[in-house]
């Protein structure tokens, strides 16, 4: 499979997921129009209950999308296309997942808004769990990520327009916050004090969230290596596999693909151990020691960053930006693993009796 075929598959999957999310959103809006309205904000909130408003908005949205779905007048090298495919996927797919996660978490409390009007329901509840414990507007955060990812993946005039207008969702968020503050008062103020508007405060994340973030890091590394198998030699070169390994792949040998698949399997296991530590899947053998070992491996690999920088500064060793980038990523994932383990230590220690207790508190 060449790069063009792999790009086509990823783009098709992205399109299918986007339409699935749209179906869920449209169905949720229809259900919302059947419920009794509560507190409102703005002058145009009545539009939100009019089918003509949604018909007009849908025609405008799909019309602009179809009209602008033409490639931007820019060509990219193979290396740039691989980077755009990887980074675009890392923004786009998690972004859409955040949108869907936020919608499902809201349940019956979901309804659409505009920058000029917002409406709650008569029995509206303040939702603070799930993604709403990370940011106050996870659906908008997801849309922002998806817009950036769409530009990198599809690089069309439509995706450029969406990315350019993505920051305007702040206006909608502010309108929603006005009505929520009026409805929930002090409860809303306390919620705002501990949860940011759009972007997560990584230093304030709870233990379970940190381990889930570590799992996401491992699965991302696994997916990048899996993509390299399908893309071929150029991807191996981009991953820093070395010219000998890349040349081996160029001969058509299956050995590089088998080695890379072994790495995919290894990183997937790392991710599964993190999910197990978060309690999302069943407890895996030697859970605590396994997590400590994984964290140590990532961190040791990441410490090569300082060795490489020292060699560049001291001996004029050739500067390799990719190698420094991969070292920094490894170090970041290792630190997140260690932070998650520390925050969950007393829950994890029972998984391995060889690990001593840090505190006598249960």
QUIRAFEN-V339886 format. One record per helix or strand of 3 or more residues. SS is the DSSP state (h for helix, s for strand). FROM is the first residue (numbers start at 1). TO is the last residue. If there is no record, write none. Layout:
[[SS:FROM:TO] [SS:FROM:TO]]
//
This chain:
[[h:3:33] [s:37:42] [h:45:49] [h:51:67] [h:78:109] [s:117:121] [h:130:133] [h:138:154] [h:157:184] [h:186:194] [h:202:204] [h:207:231] [h:233:238] [h:243:250] [h:255:277] [h:287:302] [h:304:315] [h:321:343] [h:345:351]]
//
